Amino acid sequence: GSIGSELCRQLARLAPSRLVLLGHGENSIFDIYQELTLSFPDVEIISRTPDKPDHITNYAGLLRRSSQLANALGSIGIKPGDRVATLAWNGYRHLELYYGISGMGAVCHTINPRLFVEQIVYIINHAEDRMVFFDLTFTDLVKTLMANCPSVEKWVYLGEAGDAKVAGAAEFPAYENLLFGQPDAYAWPQFDE
């Protein structure tokens, strides 16, 4: 809300080591994220993932890659209201997905990978997810899910194409290839919460 947003603005000016944003909806978090990106583009965001230990970016870099993702999703027919799922650990690519998907008006559907296969199948089918982005560690799980999730049109490996080959996921499109060549600016729509 407006009070929380103002607190974020004031705290960010003090250059804290960490600023944790919590909100009741994706759009309120996205709105303050956009403002922080413009006001504090150089604040570092550090994440650790299985394939990229200590990946460092900043708000400006996150905005560029989230914009590339939103453009890529639009180019393959994802539109506001579509459900796009993630089976991923909390890393920089997952953060890009969170902002890129919800910012364009689609629904970012995070799936708990610790559930039983049958539960994940039910959740994906009930949500009618059109796409699923997944981390390398879930390649075998995804191969099990695919035949049972008819609404999913595309399964995308969250990484580089070269890494996918090594991990036995060469048949999946790679996230980095999806972003490659996409414009790094996006006309973010405004939504009522």
C-alpha positions as CSV (number, residue, x, y, z in Angstrom):
1,G,0.0,0.0,0.0
2,S,0.9,3.7,0.0
3,I,2.4,3.6,3.6
4,G,4.5,0.5,2.9
5,S,5.7,2.0,-0.4
6,E,6.7,5.2,1.4
7,L,8.6,3.3,4.0
8,C,10.5,1.4,1.3
9,R,11.4,4.7,-0.4
10,Q,12.7,6.2,2.9
11,L,14.6,3.0,3.9
12,A,16.2,2.6,0.5
13,R,17.8,6.1,0.7
14,L,19.7,4.8,3.8
15,A,21.4,2.1,1.7
16,P,20.4,-0.9,3.8
17,S,22.2,-4.2,3.2
18,R,18.8,-5.8,2.6
19,L,15.3,-4.6,1.8
20,V,12.6,-7.3,2.1
21,L,9.3,-6.5,0.3
22,L,6.1,-8.3,1.4
23,G,2.7,-7.6,0.0
24,H,-0.8,-9.0,-0.3
25,G,-0.8,-9.0,-4.1
26,E,1.7,-9.4,-7.0
27,N,0.9,-5.9,-8.4
28,S,1.7,-4.0,-5.2
29,I,5.1,-5.6,-5.0
30,F,5.6,-5.1,-8.7
31,D,4.8,-1.4,-8.4
32,I,7.3,-0.7,-5.6
33,Y,9.9,-2.9,-7.5
34,Q,9.5,-0.6,-10.5
35,E,10.0,2.5,-8.4
36,L,13.1,1.1,-6.6
37,T,14.5,0.1,-10.0
38,L,14.2,3.7,-11.2
39,S,15.4,5.3,-7.9
40,F,18.1,2.8,-6.8
41,P,19.2,0.9,-10.0
42,D,22.6,0.0,-8.6
43,V,21.5,-1.8,-5.4
44,E,22.9,-5.3,-5.7
45,I,20.8,-8.4,-5.8
46,I,22.8,-11.6,-5.0
47,S,21.5,-15.1,-5.5
48,R,22.9,-18.5,-5.2
49,T,21.7,-21.3,-7.5
50,P,22.9,-24.8,-8.3
51,D,24.3,-23.6,-11.7
52,K,25.5,-20.1,-10.8
53,P,26.9,-19.7,-7.3
54,D,26.8,-16.1,-6.2
55,H,25.2,-14.5,-9.2
56,I,25.3,-10.8,-8.8
57,T,23.0,-8.3,-10.6
58,N,21.2,-5.1,-9.5
59,Y,17.7,-3.6,-9.9
60,A,18.6,-2.2,-13.3
61,G,19.8,-5.6,-14.5
62,L,16.7,-7.3,-13.1
63,L,14.5,-4.9,-14.9
64,R,16.3,-5.5,-18.2
65,R,16.0,-9.3,-18.0
66,S,12.4,-9.2,-16.7
67,S,11.6,-6.9,-19.7
68,Q,13.2,-9.4,-22.0
69,L,11.2,-12.2,-20.5
70,A,7.9,-10.2,-20.8
71,N,8.7,-9.5,-24.5
72,A,9.6,-13.2,-25.1
73,L,6.4,-14.4,-23.5
74,G,4.3,-12.0,-25.5
75,S,6.0,-13.1,-28.7
76,I,5.0,-16.7,-28.1
77,G,1.3,-15.8,-27.3
78,I,1.2,-15.5,-23.5
79,K,-1.3,-12.8,-22.6
80,P,-2.8,-11.3,-19.4
81,G,-4.6,-13.8,-17.4
82,D,-2.6,-16.8,-18.7
83,R,-1.1,-19.0,-16.1
84,V,2.7,-19.6,-16.3
85,A,4.1,-22.0,-13.7
86,T,7.5,-22.3,-12.1
87,L,9.2,-25.3,-10.6
88,A,12.3,-23.6,-9.4
89,W,14.4,-22.7,-6.4
90,N,14.7,-19.0,-5.3
91,G,17.4,-17.7,-7.6
92,Y,17.8,-14.8,-10.0
93,R,16.0,-16.4,-12.9
94,H,13.1,-17.2,-10.7
95,L,13.0,-13.6,-9.6
96,E,13.0,-12.5,-13.2
97,L,10.1,-14.8,-13.8
98,Y,8.2,-13.5,-10.9
99,Y,8.4,-9.9,-12.1
100,G,8.3,-10.6,-15.8
101,I,5.2,-12.8,-15.7
102,S,3.1,-10.9,-13.2
103,G,4.2,-7.5,-14.6
104,M,2.8,-8.3,-18.0
105,G,-0.5,-9.3,-16.4
106,A,-0.1,-13.1,-16.6
107,V,-0.3,-15.2,-13.4
108,C,3.0,-16.4,-12.0
109,H,2.1,-19.8,-10.6
110,T,4.8,-21.0,-8.2
111,I,4.6,-24.8,-7.6
112,N,6.0,-26.4,-4.5
113,P,8.4,-29.1,-5.9
114,R,8.3,-31.0,-2.6
115,L,4.7,-32.2,-3.2
116,F,3.9,-35.7,-4.5
117,V,3.9,-36.1,-8.3
118,E,0.1,-36.7,-8.3
119,Q,-0.4,-33.4,-6.4
120,I,1.7,-31.4,-8.8
121,V,-0.1,-32.9,-11.7
122,Y,-3.5,-32.0,-10.2
123,I,-2.3,-28.4,-9.4
124,I,-0.9,-27.8,-12.9
125,N,-4.1,-29.2,-14.6
126,H,-6.4,-27.4,-12.3
127,A,-4.6,-24.1,-12.9
128,E,-4.5,-24.8,-16.7
129,D,-0.9,-23.6,-16.8
130,R,0.2,-22.9,-20.4
131,M,3.9,-23.0,-19.6
132,V,6.2,-24.4,-16.9
133,F,9.7,-23.1,-16.3
134,F,11.9,-25.5,-14.3
135,D,15.3,-25.7,-12.7
136,L,17.8,-28.3,-13.7
137,T,17.2,-30.3,-10.5
138,F,13.6,-31.0,-11.6
139,T,14.4,-32.4,-15.0
140,D,13.4,-36.0,-14.0
141,L,10.3,-34.7,-12.3
142,V,9.3,-32.7,-15.4
143,K,9.7,-35.8,-17.6
144,T,7.3,-37.6,-15.3
145,L,4.8,-34.8,-15.3
146,M,4.7,-34.0,-19.1
147,A,2.4,-36.9,-20.2
148,N,-0.1,-36.0,-17.5
149,C,-0.4,-32.2,-18.0
150,P,-2.2,-31.6,-21.3
151,S,-2.7,-27.8,-20.8
152,V,1.1,-27.2,-20.8
153,E,2.2,-26.1,-24.2
154,K,5.8,-25.5,-23.4
155,W,8.3,-26.7,-20.7
156,V,11.3,-24.4,-20.5
157,Y,14.6,-25.3,-18.7
158,L,15.9,-22.4,-16.6
159,G,19.4,-22.2,-17.9
160,E,21.8,-22.3,-20.8
161,A,21.3,-24.7,-23.7
162,G,24.8,-26.2,-23.1
163,D,24.0,-27.0,-19.5
164,A,20.7,-28.7,-20.6
165,K,22.6,-31.1,-22.8
166,V,24.9,-32.2,-20.0
167,A,21.9,-32.6,-17.6
168,G,19.8,-34.7,-19.9
169,A,17.4,-31.9,-20.7
170,A,18.5,-31.1,-24.2
171,E,15.0,-31.7,-25.6
172,F,13.7,-28.6,-23.7
173,P,14.1,-25.0,-24.8
174,A,16.5,-23.1,-22.7
175,Y,15.5,-19.9,-20.8
176,E,18.6,-18.0,-22.0
177,N,17.7,-18.8,-25.6
178,L,14.2,-17.5,-25.0
179,L,15.5,-14.2,-23.7
180,F,18.3,-13.9,-26.4
181,G,17.6,-11.0,-28.8
182,Q,14.5,-9.8,-27.0
183,P,14.2,-6.0,-26.4
184,D,15.3,-5.0,-22.9
185,A,12.5,-2.5,-22.4
186,Y,8.8,-3.3,-22.0
187,A,5.7,-1.1,-21.8
188,W,4.5,-2.4,-18.4
189,P,0.7,-2.1,-18.2
190,Q,-1.0,-0.7,-15.1
191,F,-3.5,-2.9,-13.2
192,D,-6.0,-2.3,-10.5
193,E,-5.1,-4.4,-7.5
